[in-house]
Amino acid sequence: MGLDYRKPKFSTITKGEVLAPMSQDQPSYDWVDDLINTFGEEFDPSSNRKLQPESMTDGEYTLQVVDAQLDRIASTGAAVLRWTLKVLDGPSCKDALVEKVNFFASQAGVNALGADLQLLGINCREWREKNIPLGRGIVEALPRLIGVVYVGRKRTSTNSTNGKVYHNINVLSVKKTAAEASNPEGTPF
């Protein structure tokens, strides 16, 4: 007679004990103690692994900016802005961290970034009026983005010319500025 898998029998294992088979039909797992249990004390299933936008279902999301850093792509040296966003609400990936990347590769891309920053409460229009170089304006704006909560739309599109698939997250509206997010007694949204 085989094992009844509908009612598994498990024993409690404490640190240092070896998992013993529950019956003769189960294999021995003595090797688990040495190879896997060494990670037990720091085991944290809520890792800070960042998902890519393609992991998200298309639709509207409530997102919070956790981090925003200028970086370079190692293979090409291209300048990018890396956002770490926490999904607060939406059709998928709730509570996950998602990485959004803006490339400084075209005027259209930089203008789209400026539009997003403007919607998030950064007055980018004044940079030109005050002769603030674009790079300096962006660098000074990054810390003010941390904590901002906004409604964004994740959209998948395919370039009709080259067939390349893009996964974009665009800002629709701000829900809480960084100052409001850090002041829980502020105006509720």
Secondary structure, DSSP 8 states (H G I E B T S, - for coil): ----TTS-------TT-----SSTTS---THHHHHTGGGGGG--SS---EE-GGGS-SEEEEEEEEEEEEEE-TTT--EEEEEEEEEEESSS-TT-EEEEEEE-SSHHHHHHHHHHHHHTT--THHHHHTT--HHHHHHHHHHHHTT-EEEEEEEEEE-TTT--EEEEEEEEEEEE-HHHHH-TTS---
